[in-house]
């Protein structure tokens, strides 16, 4: 299984999951670059996966589904206006020879979900490298619960988040823990990648346990305080 990033807008990643000549698209906020890539690589699109209903994650769905009629579109209930397979916590389905399991990972939106395969997590805006999504719902408990689910995953799981926020997240983490050498080294590494125009994703659950202060928060109140500080950073 090959997973390829399509850059969109200023900092989004649309993930293309490939197996042979078959493909699945995750959170296509725009259509043009996705269609161009599929045509260039002569890939047959099987399905679209949606983590939540924000426009920068679903904006390209109608154009893509018009281009590839009949494809399955999986998403949470909040995407029911465009998804034909509404999935919930604990559901699973097979695509490209892989089993995809659905995790409820609310907080950023009420219905946000993530998709987990044997070796990869597609977490939308629920988890970023060194960070997590803004809690627009104000349901900090839901977001904190999502992070606890991620912490229980195997360290080797690769994390395919939807935004290139790693550099800013690590700058924030460094401001909170300036003497943390692991975070300082990670920031130096990421600064080098971004200077070369290279993505900082995917990351891994194991790496995030070391550099992600939100995953390290031991109590809900600690997480809430940290998230509010990040919002103001």
C-alpha positions in Angstrom: 0.0 0.0 0.0 1.4 3.4 -1.1 0.1 6.6 0.5 0.7 9.9 -1.5 0.0 13.4 -0.3 -1.8 16.0 -2.5 -1.2 19.5 -1.3 -4.3 21.7 -1.2 -4.9 25.3 -0.1 -2.2 26.7 2.1 -1.5 23.7 4.4 -3.9 20.9 3.7 -3.0 17.4 2.7 -5.4 15.2 0.7 -4.2 11.6 1.1 -4.3 9.1 -1.8 -4.1 5.5 -0.7 -3.0 3.3 -3.6 -2.9 -0.5 -4.1 -1.8 -1.5 -7.6 -4.1 0.4 -10.0 -6.8 1.0 -7.3 -7.1 4.1 -5.1 -9.0 5.7 -2.2 -9.0 9.4 -1.5 -9.1 10.9 2.1 -10.7 14.3 2.8 -10.6 15.9 -0.7 -11.1 19.6 0.0 -10.6 20.3 -3.6 -11.0 18.2 -6.8 -8.7 19.4 -9.5 -5.3 18.1 -8.2 -6.8 14.9 -7.1 -8.3 14.2 -10.5 -5.1 15.2 -12.2 -3.1 12.8 -10.1 -5.5 9.9 -10.6 -5.4 10.4 -14.4 -1.6 10.8 -14.5 -1.1 7.6 -12.6 -4.0 5.8 -14.4 -5.6 4.9 -11.1 -9.1 3.7 -10.6 -10.9 5.4 -7.7 -12.8 3.1 -5.4 -13.9 5.3 -2.6 -13.7 8.6 -0.7 -13.2 8.7 3.1 -14.3 11.8 5.0 -13.4 12.5 8.6 -15.6 15.5 9.2 -17.7 18.2 7.5 -15.5 21.2 7.2 -15.3 22.6 3.7 -11.5 22.2 3.3 -12.1 18.4 3.7 -15.2 17.9 1.6 -15.2 20.7 -0.9 -14.0 18.5 -3.8 -16.3 15.6 -3.2 -19.1 16.5 -5.6 -16.8 17.2 -8.5 -14.8 14.0 -7.9 -17.9 11.8 -7.6 -19.3 13.4 -10.8 -16.1 12.4 -12.5 -16.2 8.9 -11.0 -19.9 8.0 -10.6 -20.9 5.2 -8.3 -17.9 5.3 -6.0 -18.6 4.7 -2.3 -18.3 7.7 0.0 -17.7 6.9 3.7 -18.2 9.5 6.4 -19.7 10.4 9.8 -23.4 11.5 10.1 -22.4 15.1 9.8 -21.5 14.4 6.2 -24.7 12.6 5.3 -25.5 15.3 2.7 -22.7 13.9 0.5 -21.7 10.5 1.9 -23.7 7.4 1.1 -22.1 5.1 3.7 -22.5 6.7 7.2 -20.1 5.0 9.6 -19.8 5.1 13.4 -17.4 4.1 16.2 -16.6 0.4 15.9 -17.7 0.0 12.3 -15.3 -1.6 9.8 -15.1 -2.2 6.1 -12.7 -3.5 3.5 -11.1 -1.4 0.7 -7.9 -2.2 -1.3 -7.5 -5.4 0.6 -7.3 -3.5 3.9 -9.6 -3.4 6.8 -10.6 0.1 7.8 -11.9 0.5 11.4 -13.8 3.6 12.5 -12.9 5.5 15.6 -15.0 8.3 17.0 -12.6 11.2 17.6 -14.9 14.2 18.4 -14.0 17.6 19.7 -12.9 19.5 16.6 -16.4 18.8 15.3 -19.1 16.8 17.2 -19.1 13.9 14.7 -15.4 13.8 13.7 -14.1 10.3 13.0 -10.8 8.7 12.1 -10.0 5.6 10.0 -7.5 3.0 11.2 -5.9 0.3 9.2 -3.3 -2.2 10.3 -0.4 0.3 9.8 -2.0 3.7 9.2 -4.2 6.2 10.9 -6.1 8.8 8.9 -7.1 11.3 11.6 -8.3 14.4 9.8 -8.0 17.3 12.3 -8.2 15.3 15.5 -4.5 14.8 15.7 -1.5 16.6 14.2 2.2 16.1 14.6 3.0 17.8 17.9 -0.6 19.0 18.2 -4.3 18.5 17.8 -7.2 20.3 16.3 -8.9 23.3 17.7 -11.9 22.4 19.9 -14.5 24.3 18.0 -17.3 22.4 19.8 -16.0 23.5 23.2 -16.3 19.8 24.1 -12.8 19.4 25.5 -13.7 16.1 27.1 -14.5 14.6 23.7 -11.1 15.8 22.2 -9.2 14.6 25.3 -11.0 11.2 24.9 -9.9 11.0 21.3 -6.3 11.6 22.3 -6.5 8.8 24.8 -7.6 6.5 22.0 -4.6 7.5 19.9 -2.2 7.0 22.8 -3.4 3.3 23.1 -2.5 2.6 19.5 0.7 0.8 18.6 3.8 3.0 18.4 4.5 1.9 14.8 1.2 3.2 13.4 1.8 5.9 10.9 -0.2 9.1 11.3 -1.6 10.8 8.3 -3.0 14.1 9.6 -4.7 16.6 7.3 -2.6 19.7 7.9 1.0 20.8 7.8 1.1 22.4 11.2 4.1 20.6 12.7 6.5 23.5 12.7 4.1 25.9 14.5 3.1 23.2 16.9 6.7 22.5 17.8 7.5 26.2 18.2 4.6 26.3 20.7 5.8 23.2 22.5 9.3 24.7 22.7 7.9 27.8 24.2 6.2 25.7 26.9 9.1 23.4 27.5 12.3 25.3 26.4 14.6 22.8 28.1 13.0 19.7 26.5 15.8 18.5 24.2 13.6 16.0 22.4 11.3 18.8 21.3 14.2 21.1 20.5 15.8 18.4 18.3 12.4 17.7 16.6 12.0 21.4 15.8 15.4 21.7 14.3 14.7 18.6 12.1 11.3 20.0 11.0 12.7 23.4 10.3 15.2 21.7 7.9 12.4 19.8 6.2 10.2 22.8 5.7 13.2 24.9 4.4 13.5 22.2 1.7 9.7 22.3 1.0 9.3 18.7 2.3 6.3 17.5 4.3 6.7 16.6 7.9 4.1 13.8 7.6 3.5 11.0 8.2 4.6 10.9 11.7 4.1 7.9 14.1 2.2 7.3 17.3 5.5 6.5 19.0 7.1 9.8 17.9 4.0 11.7 18.9 4.1 10.3 22.4 7.6 11.9 22.7 6.9 15.3 21.1 3.2 16.0 21.4 2.3 17.8 24.6 -1.4 17.3 24.1 -0.9 13.5 24.1 1.2 13.8 27.2 -1.5 15.8 29.2 -2.4 13.6 32.2 -5.7 15.3 33.1 -8.5 16.9 31.2 -7.8 20.3 32.8 -4.2 20.1 31.8 -5.2 19.5 28.2 -7.8 22.3 28.3 -5.2 24.8 29.6 -2.7 23.7 27.0 -5.2 23.9 24.1 -6.3 27.4 25.1 -2.7 28.5 25.3 -2.1 27.0 21.8 -5.1 28.9 20.5 -3.5 32.2 21.6 0.0 31.3 20.4 
